[in-house]
Every structure is written in C-alpha cells, then in structure tokens.
Amino acid sequence: MRSRARAFRWIERFQRAETGVAAVEFAMILPIMLLLYVGMVEGSTLISMDRKVQSVSGAVGDLVARSNGAIIKDTVDDYVKVAGGIMTPYADDTLEQIISQVYVDDKGEARVKWSMRYVGQERQSLGAHEKEALYLLPAAIVAIAPEQFVIVSEAATTYTPLYGIVFDKAINLYRENFYMPRFGEEIKLN
C-alpha cells in the first residue's frame, strides 16, 4: 500500500512540475523552425536568381534593339559581359545567353536572320539558332510584328540548392524577352 501511495504522490508531483517544460517545447519546435528557415533562405535565393536571369535577358535584348542599322559582334560580346555582372553575387559560369534577330513575314511565320550563343560570357560556335530556321514566337508578338524584325534575347541558368533539404534537385531557370528594333529596320550583324 505504501508503494502505491508513493507512486501516486510521484505522479502528482510529476504533473505539477513545470521545470524543463520550455526546454522540451523548444526541442519539439526546433526542427520545424529550422526547416522553415532553410526553406525561406532557399526560396528567396531562387526568386532572386530568377529575377537576375530576367534582368540579364532584358538588358542584352534592349541594348541590341537600340542599334541603328548594324551591330558588330564585339559590341554584342561586350553587352553580354556587362549583363553577366547582373548575376552578382551568384556565379555566372553556367549562364547561357542567346541573342537572335527574327523576321516575321506577312503570314506570321518567323525565321531567324542571325543568332549568337554565349555560355559563361564566352561566345560559342554552336548552339545558337540556325539561320533561316523557323522560330516559334508567341502569338501576341506575331500580331504586332508582321513584316518586321524582332530581337529575341534568351537567358538560362541552373539553380543548385544550397542545402538540398527543401529543394533536392537543381532547378532550370529560363527567360525570354522580345524587342522591336528602335529604328524599325533590320539590325545587320557584322
């Protein structure tokens, strides 16, 4: 009987005890808090990188579209190198950029007039769109550009997760921008 009474008293004391409760609650919540924190860091980094890819694509396309009648390859090289700086503080060694000029005929068919491809800010001999190849433009662009030229600027890179806890695979980021030449005529690539 004594042991039974002692057991009941011990159970009552245990139920009234409050020391260490905060430590237990913290230990239970800590994994969830850490997961939320890491997820927010990964998510904000991914969004930031995606915005930078959009800015790179937009900057190069806009600069090329401002050319008056002709542009030399070295100038495009410089535009690409400067735009690559937008990626800071993220690495730009996997950044791929393609700058093309397409002509939309009266039937709404777009064909590539010239195209240049860069990887890590270095011009590549392969991988750009082939001359006179069909290029699929969005219907809205085709509608506003019959019998006109369009500058297409593409940028792509891969986001590799920092920790691999929330996002466990690399995510491909791709952006494409369209610009009408500012002076309304073909921009020849020299």
Helices and strands as residue ranges (DSSP letters): H 2-16, H 21-65, E 70-71, H 73-84, G 85-87, E 96-104, E 110-119, E 122-124, H 139-144, E 148-159, E 171-179, E 188-189
